[in-house]
């Protein structure tokens, strides 16, 4: 009957809406063994659950690798705001993650280096190209140390620009040795 079809279509729509929001526990049953659409929704739900778990596993693996790396690692979003720093970064700065995100990390940059660094970053960001630069950055003990920063644009699987990812390494001793020569 029409009311049974409407009820089933509502159940299909609710299941699809729930899955689209990441709720894979939406109750859903096929009408019969011949319910091709219902069976497809159940397969889609299972596939989405599996893909979501794989993505979460991949994110966790990235965090583990980034946090164990002997360099400072950062990421920005497509609006130039920092949205990730690794444990190496936090150890170097002695600050909390929340203090570094957005534009908070700029507080650690030596004021005399800000304009030059900002110009290099702006140019690379607008051109979506790799860059490398050196500047002084404040360590957790308050001392400014020379670091070399390298950044590259990052893209989604659909080739959508998502911001930059990069690293900083402490080159202070090398820089001081060069200046002594």
KAWO-V433680 format. One record per residue. N is the residue number from 0. PHI is phi in whole degrees, -180 to 180 (none if undefined). PSI is psi in radians with two decimals (none if undefined). D_CENTER is the distance of its C-alpha to the mean C-alpha in Angstrom with 1 decimal. Layout:
N_PHI_PSI_D_CENTER, N_PHI_PSI_D_CENTER
This chain:
0_none_2.85_49.7, 1_-63_-0.69_47.6, 2_-67_-0.60_46.5, 3_-67_-0.71_45.2, 4_-64_-0.77_43.3, 5_-62_-0.76_41.8, 6_-63_-0.74_40.8, 7_-67_-0.71_39.2, 8_-63_-0.65_37.4, 9_-65_-0.73_36.1, 10_-63_-0.73_34.9, 11_-60_-0.82_33.1, 12_-64_-0.76_31.5, 13_-64_-0.70_30.5, 14_-64_-0.81_29.1, 15_-62_-0.75_27.1, 16_-64_-0.78_25.8, 17_-62_-0.78_24.9, 18_-64_-0.65_23.0, 19_-63_-0.42_21.1, 20_-96_0.11_20.0, 21_89_0.13_19.1, 22_-93_1.75_22.5, 23_-94_0.15_23.9, 24_-102_0.27_27.0, 25_-63_2.17_28.6, 26_-69_2.31_32.3, 27_-157_2.34_33.5, 28_-131_2.58_36.6, 29_-74_2.72_38.1, 30_-73_-0.63_41.5, 31_-160_3.13_43.2, 32_-66_-0.40_42.8, 33_-91_0.07_43.0, 34_-78_1.50_40.1, 35_-63_-0.77_38.0, 36_-65_-0.78_35.5, 37_-61_-0.75_35.2, 38_-64_-0.67_34.7, 39_-66_-0.68_32.0, 40_-64_-0.74_30.1, 41_-64_-0.75_30.4, 42_-62_-0.73_29.1, 43_-62_-0.74_26.2, 44_-61_-0.77_25.4, 45_-65_-0.74_25.6, 46_-65_-0.77_23.5, 47_-62_-0.71_20.7, 48_-61_-0.81_20.9, 49_-65_-0.79_20.8, 50_-63_-0.71_17.8, 51_-62_-0.74_15.9, 52_-65_-0.68_16.9, 53_-66_-0.70_15.9, 54_-64_-0.79_12.3, 55_-62_-0.70_12.2, 56_-63_-0.74_14.0, 57_-64_-0.73_11.7, 58_-62_-0.76_8.7, 59_-65_-0.70_11.4, 60_-63_-0.72_12.7, 61_-61_-0.80_9.6, 62_-61_-0.74_9.7, 63_-63_-0.78_13.5, 64_-65_-0.84_13.6, 65_-61_-0.73_11.4, 66_-72_-0.41_13.6, 67_-94_-0.11_16.7, 68_-70_2.51_16.4, 69_-84_0.49_19.1, 70_-134_2.92_17.0, 71_-88_2.22_14.7, 72_-119_2.45_11.1, 73_-142_2.83_8.7, 74_-142_2.63_6.0, 75_-119_2.89_7.2, 76_-93_-3.03_7.2, 77_-72_-0.07_10.4, 78_-107_0.24_12.5, 79_78_0.09_12.1, 80_-90_2.35_10.9, 81_-66_2.24_9.0, 82_-125_0.09_6.3, 83_-159_2.36_6.1, 84_-137_2.54_9.3, 85_-89_3.10_11.1, 86_-63_-0.59_14.6, 87_-60_-0.67_16.3, 88_-64_-0.85_15.1, 89_-65_-0.63_16.4, 90_-66_-0.76_19.5, 91_-62_-0.84_20.3, 92_-82_-0.44_20.0, 93_71_0.32_21.5, 94_-112_2.92_19.5, 95_-83_2.70_17.5, 96_-55_-0.75_13.7, 97_-61_-0.53_14.7, 98_-74_-0.46_16.9, 99_-90_-0.48_14.3, 100_-68_2.92_11.7, 101_69_-2.13_12.5, 102_-111_0.20_15.3, 103_-61_-0.56_16.7, 104_-61_-0.44_16.0, 105_-62_-0.45_18.6, 106_-58_-0.43_21.3, 107_-84_-0.22_21.3, 108_-77_2.44_22.1, 109_-62_2.30_25.8, 110_-56_-0.57_27.3, 111_-71_-0.28_29.2, 112_-100_-0.20_26.2, 113_-60_-0.88_24.1, 114_-61_-0.84_25.9, 115_-61_-0.81_25.7, 116_-64_-0.71_22.1, 117_-62_-0.73_21.2, 118_-64_-0.76_23.3, 119_-63_-0.81_21.8, 120_-65_-0.79_18.2, 121_-58_-0.76_19.5, 122_-64_-0.80_21.4, 123_-65_-0.71_18.6, 124_-64_-0.84_16.2, 125_-69_-0.54_19.0, 126_-89_-0.07_20.1, 127_53_0.87_16.8, 128_-133_2.76_18.0, 129_-63_2.63_17.4, 130_-146_2.83_18.9, 131_-147_2.40_20.2, 132_-155_2.88_21.9, 133_-122_2.46_23.6, 134_-159_2.98_23.9, 135_-95_2.37_24.9, 136_-134_2.43_22.6, 137_-78_2.18_23.9, 138_-84_2.93_23.9, 139_-58_-0.44_24.4, 140_-87_0.08_28.2, 141_92_-0.18_28.2, 142_-77_2.40_28.9, 143_-84_2.26_27.3, 144_-120_2.51_26.2, 145_-73_2.31_25.6, 146_-128_2.67_22.2, 147_-109_2.14_21.2, 148_-109_2.37_17.8, 149_-127_2.35_16.6, 150_-135_2.55_13.8, 151_-135_2.59_13.2, 152_-69_2.60_12.0, 153_-124_2.59_9.5, 154_-132_2.68_10.7, 155_-76_3.03_10.6, 156_-62_-0.41_13.6, 157_-92_0.21_15.6, 158_68_0.45_15.2, 159_-88_2.26_13.6, 160_-63_2.25_12.1, 161_-119_0.01_8.4, 162_124_-2.72_8.7, 163_-122_2.72_9.1, 164_-130_2.50_8.3, 165_-162_-3.11_11.3, 166_-141_2.77_13.7, 167_-130_2.39_16.7, 168_-125_2.55_19.9, 169_-77_2.01_23.0, 170_-116_0.34_25.8, 171_-57_-0.83_28.2, 172_-63_-0.74_31.0, 173_-63_-0.76_31.0, 174_-64_-0.73_31.0, 175_-65_-0.68_33.8, 176_-64_-0.75_35.8, 177_-61_-0.74_35.5, 178_-69_-0.58_36.7, 179_-67_-0.56_39.6, 180_-69_none_40.8
